[in-house]
């Protein structure tokens, strides 16, 4: 089952494991889990992906990143997002190490480059706050 925003976009459906990530986003903070042995990791999960321990803690991050890879959807491959084209889907590498998939906002798609410095940006959509990134 997919949760759709009023504008038709698919939205994430937080669960007990991911809720702290979305609560922090609502408060305009990028927060991820850090394992004392394995470092910061994304996506939120119950156990560290490196050592499988469960003694990780949530940590506020800088919100700084660089574009690792990206693509531009110019065709509207998801019919729920067709009216938003063109838009950039990117993998960004956070200053703290992990990579996350996101949208790049605040610039034309043709201005996005691999290695471009970006910073976190927040978008309130209905009752969820989405994490995007924009050029520094």
URMO-V69316 format. One record per residue. RES is the residue in one letter. PHI is phi in degrees with one decimal (NA if undefined). PSI is psi in radians with two decimals (NA if undefined). NEAR is the number of other ideal C-beta (glycine too) atoms within 12 Angstrom. Layout:
# URMO-V69316
<<RES,PHI,PSI,NEAR> <RES,PHI,PSI,NEAR>>
This chain:
# URMO-V69316
<<X,NA,2.38,6> <X,-112.8,2.38,12> <X,-91.0,2.22,18> <X,-110.3,2.46,19> <X,-72.6,2.92,22> <X,-58.4,-0.52,13> <X,-86.8,0.09,15> <X,95.6,-0.16,19> <X,-71.1,2.49,24> <X,-70.1,2.44,20> <X,-119.6,2.65,24> <X,-67.3,2.66,25> <X,-116.8,1.64,18> <X,-57.3,2.57,21> <X,-125.7,3.12,15> <X,-56.0,-0.55,13> <X,-75.1,-0.69,18> <X,-92.6,-0.22,24> <X,-54.7,-0.73,18> <X,-60.6,-0.60,25> <X,-61.5,-0.82,33> <X,-74.1,-0.58,30> <X,-63.0,-0.76,20> <X,-63.4,-0.73,26> <X,-59.6,-0.74,34> <X,-59.2,-0.58,23> <X,-87.9,0.18,15> <X,64.7,0.77,18> <X,-133.9,2.39,22> <X,-93.4,2.03,39> <X,-130.0,2.24,32> <X,-130.2,2.98,37> <X,-85.3,2.50,34> <X,-127.8,2.22,26> <X,-93.9,2.40,26> <X,-63.7,-0.30,16> <X,-107.4,-0.57,17> <X,-107.2,-0.09,21> <X,83.7,-2.91,21> <X,-77.0,2.45,32> <X,-137.3,2.68,32> <X,-141.4,2.32,32> <X,-94.3,2.79,21> <X,-60.3,2.38,30> <X,-154.1,2.98,24> <X,-75.7,-0.43,18> <X,-134.5,2.64,18> <X,-61.1,2.30,25> <X,-70.9,-0.27,21> <X,-88.9,-0.81,19> <X,-119.7,-0.07,15> <X,66.5,0.24,15> <X,-76.2,2.80,19> <X,-117.9,0.38,17> <X,-102.3,0.49,15> <X,-72.6,2.87,29> <X,-133.4,2.70,17> <X,-78.1,2.43,24> <X,-136.0,2.38,25> <X,-72.3,2.36,21> <X,-108.6,2.96,30> <X,-71.6,-0.47,20> <X,83.0,0.06,29> <X,-92.6,2.51,22> <X,-159.0,3.01,37> <X,-129.6,2.62,27> <X,-70.5,2.13,35> <X,-91.3,-0.73,27> <X,-160.7,2.75,22> <X,-160.4,2.87,31> <X,-142.8,2.75,21> <X,-115.3,2.14,23> <X,-86.9,1.93,23> <X,-108.3,-0.08,16> <X,-106.6,-0.31,14> <X,76.2,0.94,16> <X,-59.7,-0.53,16> <X,-101.3,2.04,18> <X,-58.9,-0.45,15> <X,-71.6,-0.29,20> <X,-112.8,0.08,23> <X,-58.4,-0.59,17> <X,-78.0,-0.05,14> <X,-100.0,-0.10,27> <X,-68.3,2.61,18> <X,-80.5,2.57,24> <X,-141.0,2.72,29> <X,-102.8,2.21,35> <X,-107.6,2.20,29> <X,-134.5,2.72,35> <X,-101.9,2.13,25> <X,-110.9,2.53,43> <X,-100.8,2.01,27> <X,-69.3,2.64,34> <X,-56.3,-0.51,23> <X,-85.5,-0.03,25> <X,122.4,-0.93,24> <X,-70.8,2.82,31> <X,-105.4,2.55,24> <X,-136.1,2.62,36> <X,-87.2,2.40,26> <X,-159.6,-3.13,37> <X,-106.0,2.54,35> <X,-98.6,2.18,41> <X,-123.9,2.92,27> <X,83.6,0.22,22> <X,-158.8,2.87,26> <X,-70.8,2.52,14> <X,-53.7,-0.62,24> <X,-72.1,-0.17,12> <X,-89.3,-0.19,18> <X,-75.7,2.35,33> <X,-136.4,2.57,20> <X,-61.3,2.36,18> <X,89.9,-0.11,16> <X,-66.5,2.29,26> <X,-72.4,2.39,25> <X,-136.4,2.87,39> <X,-135.4,2.75,28> <X,-64.1,2.57,37> <X,-140.1,2.53,26> <X,-116.6,2.46,26> <X,-131.8,2.03,25> <X,-82.2,2.13,19> <X,-129.4,1.93,25> <X,53.6,-2.10,19> <X,-102.1,0.26,17> <X,-124.9,2.52,26> <X,-106.7,2.13,27> <X,-91.9,2.59,29> <X,-102.2,2.07,40> <X,-119.3,3.08,31> <X,-131.4,2.62,40> <X,-132.9,2.74,28> <X,-59.0,2.56,27> <X,-78.5,NA,20>>
